């Protein structure tokens, strides 16, 4: 029988290519390959970026590549990092086309999602972030905005901590700086789930419906065979993904706010206007570090997550 999710996958591949993206495997290290959708001008003709290829990429660039690079040098790079339920293309299918008109869009599959694989036994968020940074460096990305959703938000925060000269700005949705044991327990209580693996790695149609409904404020009716097709396609590497979920949760006593050096802009009103004029709205640069400390209400050295905040 036809799997409708696989049919949709082919359609998404077509739409991504129409938006100017190409599928590009990137060798991060021996045994670790990450799958990326990248701007077609940045894709290698050979279809793969190996460690050696990356080191010689600038030397082996042909004339047409140099022309396209000059043409697009003013386009900022945006990296879209997916969550735990879907891979990159499924997660960002509605954003890619719009963003690709003005930005160089990079859509990776995190390890054990899509076609990204590793022989390493490391399941930490740090390892995912290290691999992402290495892959982007192989692709020639020097500076970018990272957009992280859910699990991808953890990875994005860690990338910003590790490589602030590359990650100059962040957009985070549905995620945290760190998932502590207390936060994990509180979220599971709210969702009435025993574990994140039970929620995020469903094995039945009912479990998949519960997952999708927990991540949406609207309920959509779909026939059960669509859910079955989805389960068949989207939830490979269950053992490795369960280990990823275990590695996300950290002990309450071990967490502290990372030292972020990125700046953020905040609006404020100038009340010292002259000659009775109206106050003007200005923007003031503050560090991301100080902004997060203000949100959590404590300095980074003594960070404790408030239950009622989440």
C-alpha positions in Angstrom: 0.0 0.0 0.0 1.0 3.6 -0.5 2.4 5.4 2.5 0.9 8.9 2.3 3.6 10.4 4.6 6.3 9.2 2.1 4.4 10.7 -0.7 4.2 14.0 1.3 8.0 13.7 1.9 8.6 13.7 -1.9 6.4 16.8 -2.2 8.4 18.5 0.6 11.7 17.6 -1.2 10.3 19.2 -4.4 9.1 22.4 -2.5 12.5 22.7 -0.8 14.3 22.5 -4.2 11.9 25.1 -5.6 12.9 27.4 -2.7 16.5 27.1 -3.8 17.7 24.4 -1.3 19.7 21.2 -2.0 20.2 18.2 0.2 23.8 18.0 1.4 25.3 15.3 3.6 28.2 16.7 5.8 30.8 14.5 7.3 31.4 16.0 10.8 34.0 13.4 11.8 34.6 9.8 10.8 31.4 7.9 11.6 29.3 11.0 12.0 27.3 12.5 9.1 24.7 15.2 9.3 22.1 15.8 6.7 21.5 19.4 5.7 19.3 21.3 3.3 21.5 24.2 2.1 21.3 27.0 -0.4 22.0 25.5 -3.8 24.9 28.0 -4.3 26.6 26.6 -1.2 26.1 22.9 -2.1 29.1 20.9 -3.5 28.7 19.4 -6.9 29.9 16.0 -5.5 26.8 15.9 -3.2 28.8 15.5 0.0 31.1 17.6 2.2 33.8 15.5 3.7 36.4 16.7 6.2 39.0 16.9 3.4 36.5 18.7 1.1 35.8 21.3 3.8 39.4 22.0 4.3 40.0 22.6 0.6 36.6 24.2 -0.2 37.9 27.7 -0.8 40.8 26.5 -2.9 38.7 24.3 -5.1 35.8 26.7 -5.6 35.2 27.3 -9.3 34.5 30.6 -11.1 30.7 30.2 -11.0 30.8 29.4 -7.3 32.7 32.7 -6.7 30.3 34.6 -8.7 27.3 33.2 -6.8 29.0 33.8 -3.5 29.6 37.5 -4.4 26.0 37.8 -5.5 24.7 36.5 -2.2 27.3 37.7 0.2 24.9 40.2 1.8 22.3 37.5 2.6 22.4 36.6 6.3 22.4 32.9 7.2 19.5 31.4 9.2 19.8 27.9 10.7 16.4 26.2 11.5 16.8 23.5 14.2 13.9 21.1 14.6 12.2 19.6 17.6 11.9 16.0 18.7 8.7 14.9 16.9 9.7 15.6 13.3 12.9 16.0 11.2 14.0 19.4 9.8 12.0 19.5 6.6 8.7 18.5 8.2 9.2 20.9 11.1 10.0 24.0 9.0 8.1 23.2 5.8 5.9 26.4 6.1 8.8 28.7 6.9 11.5 27.6 4.4 10.0 29.2 1.3 9.3 32.6 2.9 12.7 32.8 4.6 14.7 31.7 1.5 13.6 34.8 -0.3 15.8 37.0 1.9 18.2 34.6 3.8 20.6 31.7 3.2 18.5 29.0 4.9 20.1 25.9 6.4 17.8 23.1 7.6 19.7 20.3 9.4 18.5 16.9 10.7 19.9 16.4 14.1 21.6 13.1 14.8 19.2 10.1 14.7 16.7 12.1 12.7 16.2 12.0 9.0 19.5 10.7 7.4 21.8 12.0 10.1 23.8 9.2 11.7 26.7 8.7 14.2 28.7 5.8 15.5 29.4 7.7 18.7 27.8 6.7 22.0 27.6 10.3 23.1 23.9 11.4 23.4 24.4 14.8 25.1 23.0 18.1 23.9 26.6 19.3 23.9 27.5 16.6 21.3 24.6 17.6 19.1 25.7 21.3 19.3 29.4 20.4 18.6 28.4 18.5 15.5 26.1 21.3 14.3 28.9 23.8 14.7 31.4 21.6 12.9 29.0 20.9 10.1 28.2 24.6 9.6 32.0 25.4 9.6 32.4 22.7 6.9 29.7 24.5 4.9 31.5 27.8 5.2 29.0 29.5 7.6 30.8 32.1 9.6 27.9 33.9 11.3 24.3 33.0 11.6 21.0 33.3 13.4 19.9 30.0 14.9 16.2 29.3 15.3 15.5 26.4 17.7 12.2 24.7 18.5 11.7 22.4 21.5 14.6 20.0 21.6 16.3 22.1 18.9 16.1 25.0 21.4 18.4 23.2 23.8 20.9 22.6 21.0 20.6 26.2 19.9 21.3 27.6 23.4 24.3 25.3 23.7 25.6 26.4 20.3 25.4 30.0 21.4 27.3 29.2 24.5 30.1 27.3 22.7 30.5 29.4 19.6 29.3 33.0 20.2 31.3 34.3 17.3 29.3 32.1 15.0 25.8 32.3 16.7 25.2 36.0 16.9 21.5 35.8 17.6 18.9 33.2 18.7 15.2 32.7 18.2 13.8 30.1 20.6 10.3 28.6 20.8 8.9 26.0 23.2 12.3 25.4 24.9 14.5 26.1 27.9 18.1 26.9 28.6 18.2 23.6 30.6 15.8 20.8 31.5 16.2 20.2 35.2 14.7 17.2 37.1 12.2 19.5 38.8 11.1 21.1 35.6 10.9 17.7 33.9 8.7 16.4 36.7 6.4 19.5 36.6 5.9 19.3 32.8 5.1 15.6 32.9 2.5 16.2 35.6 0.9 18.9 33.5 0.9 16.6 30.4 -0.2 13.6 32.5 2.6 11.5 31.1 5.0 9.1 32.9 8.0 10.0 30.8 9.1 12.1 27.9 9.9 8.9 25.9 6.3 7.8 26.4 5.1 11.1 25.0 7.6 11.8 22.3 8.2 8.2 21.0 4.6 7.0 20.6 4.0 3.4 19.3 0.3 3.6 18.9 -2.2 5.8 17.0 -3.6 7.0 20.4 -0.1 7.9 21.6 0.6 9.9 18.4 -2.6 11.7 18.7 -1.7 12.6 22.3 1.7 13.9 21.2 0.3 16.1 18.4 -2.5 17.5 20.5 0.0 18.4 23.3 1.9 20.5 20.8 -1.0 22.3 19.2 -3.8 24.5 20.5 -6.2 23.2 17.8 -7.3 19.7 17.1 -7.3 18.4 13.5 -9.1 15.3 12.4 -7.2 12.8 10.3 -8.0 9.2 9.4 -6.2 6.6 11.4 -4.3 5.3 8.4 -2.5 8.7 8.2 -1.4 8.3 11.8 -0.2 4.8 11.1 1.8 5.9 8.0 3.3 8.7 10.2 4.4 6.2 12.8 6.0 4.0 10.2 8.1 6.8 8.7 8.9 9.3 11.5 10.0 7.2 14.5 13.1 5.3 13.6 16.1 4.9 16.0 13.8 4.6 19.0 16.6 3.3 21.3 19.0 6.2 20.4 16.3 8.8 20.7 15.2 7.6 24.1 18.9 8.0 25.1 18.8 11.5 23.8 15.8 12.3 26.0 17.5 10.9 29.1 20.6 13.0 28.4 18.6 16.2 28.2 17.6 16.1 31.9 20.2 17.5 34.3 20.4 17.4 38.1 19.0 20.5 39.8 22.3 21.0 41.6 24.4 20.8 38.5 22.7 23.6 36.4 23.8 27.2 36.1 23.0 29.9 33.6 25.7 29.7 30.8 27.8 32.7 30.1 26.2 34.1 27.0 28.0 37.0 25.4 25.4 37.8 22.7 23.6 41.1 22.9 19.8 41.7 22.7 17.9 44.8 22.0 15.2 46.2 24.3 12.9 49.1 23.8 12.7 51.8 26.5 11.1 55.2 26.7 13.1 58.4 27.1 11.2 60.4 29.6 13.7 63.3 29.6 12.4 64.7 26.4 13.0 68.4 25.7 10.5 71.3 25.6 7.4 69.3 26.3 7.9 66.9 23.4 6.5 63.4 23.5 8.7 60.6 24.8 10.5 58.8 22.1 11.0 55.0 22.0 14.6 54.0 21.9 16.5 50.7 21.8 19.2 49.7 24.3 21.6 46.9 23.9 21.9 44.5 26.9 23.6 41.2 27.2 21.6 38.0 26.7 23.2 36.9 29.9 21.7 39.8 31.9 18.3 39.4 30.2 18.1 35.8 31.2 19.2 36.6 34.7 16.4 39.2 34.9 13.8 36.6 33.7 14.8 34.0 36.2 15.3 36.6 39.0 18.7 35.5 40.2 22.4 35.7 39.1 23.8 32.9 37.0 25.9 31.4 39.8 22.7 30.6 41.9 20.2 30.0 39.1 17.2 28.0 40.3 14.2 27.4 38.0 10.9 28.6 39.5 8.1 26.1 39.2 5.4 28.6 38.8 7.3 30.4 36.0 6.9 27.4 33.8 
